[in-house]
Amino acid sequence: MKRYYNLFKTFKNWRIYLAYKYGLAETQPLVFKTRNGVIVEVPLRLLQTFKEIFMDECYLAGLEHPIPSGATVVDIGANAGYFTLFAVSHFADARVFSFEPVPVNYAQLERHRNLNRSKPIKCFPKAVAGQAGEIILSFDSSDSFTTSATIFKQTDQQTESIKVPCLTLRQIMDENGIDKCNLLKMDCEGAEYDILYNCFPDYLQRIDQIAMEVHSGGQKNQNIESMEAFLRKQGFLTRRRPVGMLWAWRKSK
């Protein structure tokens, strides 16, 4: 029932979801409008992602502190932009910096930005990594949108590789004047280790809270236990779920 309550409290036209679910409407994409005027366009391929973020509020579930008014949010692995839109619809006066390197995903992210021009959203067609330059991502080329573009090597015959520009967390903060990041959201399919392990501690100190999906890799330090240990060493408190969600926050907050 909580997910339906979240649907009702967030959207003015929440009934279109029920109409689609029970076969009373076939229009797609589904176009939702939040109670504070944010437009959210949902192709059916991305309906599950939409539900996880808006109805299950998966990234909020383990946060320790409420997000303050005027927060700065960095969305790494923004995909089509649903957490970006969640942030500007749920956190008062938040400004959001969103990074998505896969062109088909970025096109929808940019469309969402253009549909919501009154909101302080900046989006960038770039990956985030431990070093600036270019990285190679692998993804399923048969998919209309991809929610699993990864730096890990893939062997599936449908996998396609793409070289994309990348920048570091330090560059994000320096180039956008971010002295404090109230929330860092990460869903970057394995790049989280490279990004955080190679970030200077004084830049990690600027982050209040982190909500992230952690993806296991082939190295001994590429797992949720190692990531949690690293964040604790950097002064964060943490909690996690077995499914790969990890949250962190500062002791001194």
Secondary structure, 3 states (H helix, E strand, C coil): CHHHHHHHHHECCCHHHHHHHCCCCCCCCEEEEECCCCEEEECHHHHHHHHHHHHCCCCCCCCCCCCCCCCEEEEECCCCCHHHHHHHHHCCCCEEEEECCCHHHHHHHHHHHHHCCCCCEEEECCEECCCCEEEEEEEECCCCCCCCCECCCCCCCCEEEEEEEEECHHHHHHHCCCCCECEEEECCCCHHHHHHHCCCHHHHCCECEEEEECCCCCCCCCCHHHHHHHHHHCCEEEEECCCCEEEEEECCC
